[in-house]
Amino acid sequence: MSGILVVQEAGRNRISFEALAAGRRLSELTGLPVETAAVGDPNAAVFVEPSGQPPAVAYAVKHPLLEKYTSDGYVLAFEQLIRKLEPSYIVFPHTYQSRDYVPRLATRFGQVLLSDIVAMEAGPTFVRQVFQGKMTGTYRPLSGGPCFVSIQAGAFPADQPVAGTTTILPFEPQIDAAQIRTTPGAPFRGSSQTVDLGSAQRIVSVGRGIKEAENLPLVQALATALGAEIAASRPICDNGWLPMERQVGSSGQTVAPKLYVAVGISGAIQHLVGIKGSQCIVAINKDPDAPIFEVADYGIVGDLFEVVPALTAAVKAAKA
Ligand SMILES: Cc1cc2nc3c(=O)[nH]c(=O)nc-3n(C[C@H](O)[C@H](O)[C@H](O)COP(=O)(O)OP(=O)(O)OC[C@H]3O[C@@H](n4cnc5c(N)ncnc54)[C@H](O)[C@@H]3O)c2cc1C
């Protein structure tokens, strides 16, 4: 057992860089070196290190049967890579894909996945939120095993990527077509209609304070002026005013933008748990006691029907 293997996900570069930042944090705590791996093209940007010393080695995991994602294929491929490298820790971004196959991969080694980790401390111990973010749990692996962790988006910020001098080694696992028991469909977030809010740098999010679906263009105008994605609290999506894929929170997407503007959102715990990785939260709410102000970096107490158009005009004027 030696080292930390960070498994990155092609096409999910931002959270993959964050996984690399988490691997580096684990390296500080354990003194172990970091290597990375990903399925795909050895020249893909996913191998580029976002900050600090690039990892010495990256494994490009290639096989024709891995061209389309299947849980069977990925479990087989990474089981072989892990048995070859014998890392002490394997770090994944917490994505739909890793949620799908990594728990099964971990059981191949008699282990569990410590999922959605938000911090790492001396020991090392791993911290994750429980009970919808109301409490945190601290976990220390006791078995000798390889330890499998996935990290929450936004928990380990990574700067802009810079090119490094990583040696890329090909790794071709042995996979037989008969071992793939499923036929892959279209990726969950692959179609042009879907949106990956987890990668958005700016988000304007709207809540029940907007009152009617007919009022949404007001908020959309602010989002457009800021070059932001529009998102929403759950009641807005439950009402069908915006698609479910734009819901933020415990049963929606976890986001980590540079700027999150919450418009007419009260700040229920189920919403806050999805936005805690945001670098700057601006809240607009007419209730000065709304819980959203407890997490906001900037708060505007006022009627959104006055504040939002004024803000949109100010952003446009500033850009003109
Ligand atoms: C199991 C479970 C999972 C859930 N998952 C999620 C989730 O993923 N995401 C999520 O968001 N919620 C989730 N919820 C729901 C959550 O508990 C809240 O009910 C929801 O977040 C509230 O949405 P809201 O803030 O838009 O509405 P409200 O709580 O009704 O808040 C509306 C806010 O708008 C303000 N307001 C009203 N009028 C104006 C005005 N003119 N100008 C300015 N401000 C105004 C009010 O002061 C108020 O603070 C979940 C709940 C459960 C039980």
The ligand as a MOL file (V3000), in Angstrom:
LIG
                    3D

  0  0  0     0  0            999 V3000
M  V30 BEGIN CTAB
M  V30 COUNTS 53 58 0 0 0
M  V30 BEGIN ATOM
M  V30 1 C -36.8510 15.7890 1.9610 0
M  V30 2 C -36.8750 17.2220 1.4880 0
M  V30 3 C -36.0400 17.5980 0.4830 0
M  V30 4 C -36.0280 18.9140 0.0390 0
M  V30 5 N -35.1420 19.2820 -0.9450 0
M  V30 6 C -35.0780 20.5750 -1.3020 0
M  V30 7 C -34.1310 21.0020 -2.2800 0
M  V30 8 O -33.3800 20.2110 -2.8520 0
M  V30 9 N -34.0930 22.3100 -2.5920 0
M  V30 10 C -34.8920 23.2510 -1.9920 0
M  V30 11 O -34.7720 24.4430 -2.3130 0
M  V30 12 N -35.8100 22.8660 -1.0860 0
M  V30 13 C -35.9210 21.5600 -0.7410 0
M  V30 14 N -36.8620 21.1870 0.1650 0
M  V30 15 C -37.8750 22.1710 0.5780 0
M  V30 16 C -37.4010 23.1310 1.6570 0
M  V30 17 O -37.6460 22.5660 2.9250 0
M  V30 18 C -38.1610 24.4740 1.5630 0
M  V30 19 O -39.5300 24.2250 1.6410 0
M  V30 20 C -37.8670 25.2460 0.2710 0
M  V30 21 O -36.4720 25.3670 0.0880 0
M  V30 22 C -38.4780 26.6290 0.3690 0
M  V30 23 O -38.3520 27.2870 -0.8460 0
M  V30 24 P -38.3520 28.8610 -0.9240 0
M  V30 25 O -37.2630 29.4130 -0.0890 0
M  V30 26 O -38.3870 29.2360 -2.3560 0
M  V30 27 O -39.8030 29.2320 -0.3310 0
M  V30 28 P -40.2280 29.8570 1.0400 0
M  V30 29 O -39.6630 29.1370 2.1850 0
M  V30 30 O -41.7090 30.0270 0.9630 0
M  V30 31 O -39.5250 31.2840 1.0340 0
M  V30 32 C -39.9070 32.3500 0.1950 0
M  V30 33 C -39.0890 33.5620 0.6480 0
M  V30 34 O -39.3780 34.6430 -0.2400 0
M  V30 35 C -39.4210 35.8290 0.5360 0
M  V30 36 N -40.2390 36.7780 -0.1960 0
M  V30 37 C -41.5930 36.7220 -0.4210 0
M  V30 38 N -41.9700 37.7570 -1.1850 0
M  V30 39 C -40.8620 38.4960 -1.4320 0
M  V30 40 C -40.6250 39.7020 -2.1570 0
M  V30 41 N -41.6010 40.3570 -2.7940 0
M  V30 42 N -39.3570 40.1640 -2.2000 0
M  V30 43 C -38.3490 39.5360 -1.5450 0
M  V30 44 N -38.5230 38.3800 -0.8530 0
M  V30 45 C -39.7630 37.8770 -0.8020 0
M  V30 46 C -40.0070 35.4190 1.8680 0
M  V30 47 O -39.6210 36.3380 2.8880 0
M  V30 48 C -39.3960 34.0340 2.0700 0
M  V30 49 O -38.2040 34.1020 2.8110 0
M  V30 50 C -36.8930 19.8730 0.6180 0
M  V30 51 C -37.7440 19.4730 1.6370 0
M  V30 52 C -37.7570 18.1750 2.0720 0
M  V30 53 C -38.6640 17.7800 3.1860 0
M  V30 END ATOM
M  V30 BEGIN BOND
M  V30 1 1 1 2
M  V30 2 1 2 3
M  V30 3 2 2 52
M  V30 4 2 3 4
M  V30 5 1 4 5
M  V30 6 1 4 50
M  V30 7 2 5 6
M  V30 8 1 6 7
M  V30 9 1 6 13
M  V30 10 2 7 8
M  V30 11 1 7 9
M  V30 12 1 9 10
M  V30 13 2 10 11
M  V30 14 1 10 12
M  V30 15 2 12 13
M  V30 16 1 13 14
M  V30 17 1 14 15
M  V30 18 1 14 50
M  V30 19 1 15 16
M  V30 20 1 16 17
M  V30 21 1 16 18
M  V30 22 1 18 19
M  V30 23 1 18 20
M  V30 24 1 20 21
M  V30 25 1 20 22
M  V30 26 1 22 23
M  V30 27 1 23 24
M  V30 28 2 24 25
M  V30 29 1 24 26
M  V30 30 1 24 27
M  V30 31 1 27 28
M  V30 32 2 28 29
M  V30 33 1 28 30
M  V30 34 1 28 31
M  V30 35 1 31 32
M  V30 36 1 32 33
M  V30 37 1 33 34
M  V30 38 1 33 48
M  V30 39 1 34 35
M  V30 40 1 35 36
M  V30 41 1 35 46
M  V30 42 1 36 37
M  V30 43 1 36 45
M  V30 44 2 37 38
M  V30 45 1 38 39
M  V30 46 1 39 40
M  V30 47 2 39 45
M  V30 48 1 40 41
M  V30 49 2 40 42
M  V30 50 1 42 43
M  V30 51 2 43 44
M  V30 52 1 44 45
M  V30 53 1 46 47
M  V30 54 1 46 48
M  V30 55 1 48 49
M  V30 56 2 50 51
M  V30 57 1 51 52
M  V30 58 1 52 53
M  V30 END BOND
M  V30 END CTAB
M  END
